[in-house]
Amino acid sequence: MLTGLNTDVEYQGRVYHVQTEDGGMVNPVVVTTLFDRGAILATQKTSYAEILRAQDLQRILRDLMHEQHKGMIKDLKAGRFTQAQGIPPSEPASPDLPRAAKTSKSLDDMIFDYLSIKEERQK
């Protein structure tokens, strides 16, 4: 398992957080998540199960993580996520309802899904 990547990105007057993690050999998936004030705006998952036996797996995995992380940042700066939410980037979201709350899984739900999959694989 490789160390994850975390980057704060300022865009349109807001600071977004991009996080990329490796699920490890038990769950060979690279997950990149884009956060806006704690709300999940986007998630990208890439399985690497088919290359677990590659000789240079660590280098390949590191490159995959960096490319996926950079891609999420590039998409954010291109306005892909703020436009998809139907809210102009300069308009603040309601403090009572994060703009992604209706369309995105919570971090708790994602963790529960991950642990459920991990438990199923151990059976």
C-alpha positions, 0 to 999 in steps of 0.5 A: 500500500502506497501513501496517499496524496492530499492537495488543497486547490483554490478555485473560484474563491473556494478551497477544494480538497483532493485526496487519492488513496490506495486500497492495497492488495486486499482491495486493489483500487485507487480512489480519488475524491474531491471535497468541497467543505467536507461534502463529496463532489466527485469520486473516481475509482480505478481497479488495478486487480489485473496487474497485481503480479506486475514486476514493477507494481509499485512504480506503476501504482504510484504513476496511476495515483499521481495521474488520477490525482492530477486529472481530478485537479485538472477537471476541477480547474476546468469547471467540470464539477461546479457547473455540474452542480448547477450553481455558479462557482461564485455563489456560496452554497447554503450552510445548512445544505452542502450543494453535493449532499443530494448527489454524493455518498457521504464519507461514512457511506464510502468507508462502510462500503469499503469495510463491507467489501473487505469483510466479504473478501476475507470470508 
